[in-house]
Amino acid sequence: MMTGEQYLREKLRKALQEKGFVDDEFQITLDRPKVAEHGDLATNVAMVLVSKLRRNPREIAADILQALDVDAEIIAGAEVAGAGFINFRFGNGYYQAALSDVLTAGAEFGRSDCGNGERVQIEFVSANPTGPLNVVSARAAAVGDVMAELFKAVGYTVEKEYYVNDAGRQVRLLGKSVSARYMKLLGKDEVFPDEGYHGDYVGELAKTFLEQYGDRFANLKEEKRWQELSELALNTILQSQKDVLGAYGLHFDIWFRESDLRDRNAHREVLDTLSEKGFVYEEKGAKWFKSTQFGDEKDRVLVTSEGEPTYFLVDIAYHADKYDRDFTRLYDLWGPDHHGYVPRMKAALLALGYPEGSFDVIIIQQVNLLQAGEVVKMSKRAGKIIEMQELLEEVGVDVARFFFVARRTQSPLDFDMDLAKNTSEENPVYYVQYAHARICNIIKHAEERDVPFPKQANLKLLGQKEEINLIKKLLEFPDLVSKAAQHLEPHRLPTYLQELAATFHRFYHHHRVVTDDKELTNARLVLIRCTQIVLANALKLLGVSAPERM
């Protein structure tokens, strides 16, 4: 269907071209006025044309309005305002007709094909596989999954990927930590590593391996024992991460292992490529990347003086591999301590010849869990981190996903546990889900009164302020989805859902749906069914359930 914005943009372009003001390349901006009384859409096109036409913007705006040929049923009003804005008001006829389009589109309402099937990869969570996922990972998991669903909704081909850091010092420390706990269970002394992992889960892993394998590892040389136990622990932890993410409603398309890159020397190939391009130099025995040539604050080490590849070099190879898999857009979600890493990675990818702007990073800020107004600092079993699994057991998947996405990613999140467990309208998740359940109940009530859902309805009867406001809010959804994807702002979805639920509840407070007036009842049944559709579609993008009863 053509939206009101598309219709108006097309009519404006025709008027501007008839006046000889613009060519085909001219961009027409339409925005919603901040003050609702100023209209439904506004354009600053007259002010943009001042420098070209050398005329007063209000006069230009008046000329545009004079040439504008629109259907009065669609555009009920247009006026010049302020310094030269043009404000537009849609007519009730437009809203009433558009409601039919919502009903017809059903589960597809809000979706588009503007991505044209372009291949997008989004990599997120990617926590070290040395312990349980924490609450920051839970936030990243929710944000990343919703971003992927938004990209799909606007027509991109999307793959979700988890990068497994299964090589290097951290994995070795995990093996040493488990080994020390394992040997202690057997009554044998082994020094616990200074920077080892102290959470109870390490002892639980050691106990599990003892039960499964007995003292099989006790007589191995230390290095061999550490290696075998680290591999066992790694695979066990990875499976537990997959299990908790699956319970969270998140399933990755690819689990990509760092060890695979190293095994095929992909990082060495990248080093050779950068060297051939002249972007590598040696100093004090180390090999450096000239990242300052691409906007980074200083050059970066690729290979240490001991000949060891840095994490950065391997990470460059990983991102190059993504492009080799024919993705044209890459998005990474990183933790709050990775801000400074962004410029160097962008520099490396530019040096390799990948298009500027094809790689972007979303930084996921810290999460503070609050209970009774106090910050919850300790986990029951994981030491200093608070486990994702613990949180899900406390508040449930729906609330966790909604709360984690509801705030801008660049802002720290205070997660109020008491509010999350509250089953009243104060809890935004309950408030939104209750709107969906209430609509289901109204439709069921109508059926019990022998009022089936109408095959046809006179939607022109929907002229009350609360009815029109509800339709307006429904019709915002496609643009909301598009802009949330375009601007990497999934928090727009929870905000919109709360606004939609509030608009529906206001309508319901003022107007009965099932009345003795059959025609009005039919029209309002269509209205609430469309509201149910949009609520369900938006909740599905969030990975939150749309209950029929509460």
Buried (B, 14 or more C-beta within 10 A) or exposed (E): EEBBBEBBBEBBBBBBBEBEBBEEEBEBEBEBBEEEEBBBBBBBBBBBBBEEBEEEBBBBBBBBBEBBEBEEEBBBEBBBBBEBBBBBBBBBBBBBBBBBBBBEBEEEBBBBEEBEEBBBBBBBBBBBBBBBBBBBBBBBBBBBBBBBBBBBBBBBBBBBBBBBBBBBEBBBBBBBBBBBBBBBBEEEEBEBBEEBBBBEBBBBBBEBBBEEBEEEBBEBEEEEBBBBBBBBBBEBBBEBBBEBBEEBBBEBEBBBBBBBBBEEEBBBBBBEBBBEEEBBEEEEEBBBBBBBEBEBEEBBBBBEEEEEBBBBBBBBBBBBBBBEEEBBBBBBBBBBEBEEBBBBBBBBBBBBEBEEEBBEBBBBBBBBBBBEEEEBEEBEBBBEBBBBBBBBEBBBBBBBBBBBBBBEBEEEBBBBBEBBEBEEBEBBBBBBBBBBBBBBEBBEEBEEEEBEEBEEBEBEBBEBEBBBBBBBBBBBBBBBBBEBBEEBBBBBBBBBBBBBBBBBBBBBEEBEBBEEEEEBBBBBBBBBBBBBBBBBBBBBBBBBBBEEEE
